[in-house]
Amino acid sequence: MHKRITLLLVLVAGGFLSGCGKSAPWAGQAEPVDIAQAMADYRDALKRIDKLEYATALVKLERVSPLFDQAGDGTHAAESLFWLGFCREKLQYEDMARETYVDVIERYPLSKPAKYAKTRLDAMNQPS
């Protein structure tokens, strides 16, 4: 009996040391957000926008925008969502850009990005 307990303890310790002891999220529970990586990707996306590299920025913003929302960072969620709409607009995905701007306005109505989104929507709706 004592040998079985020792063997069990060795197996549990081996599993723990090999990574089996890491807590995994339960079904339906989101993975923890790596906010530092999200911020780094967000800053990189803004640099890409400055360089007019909208497609590259768009990919990064599509990934980080929901992460900020998940982490409860409304400020960066609103900003990243606005810039996502801006990239879509510049890439001539006009319907998606409009939807994104409306999303910013509805979800973050008192934010500066909502005000900027309203300005962009008004500009897009002007006859050419």
Helices and strands as residue ranges (DSSP letters): H 2-15, I 16-20, H 35-50, H 54-71, H 74-90, H 94-107, H 112-124
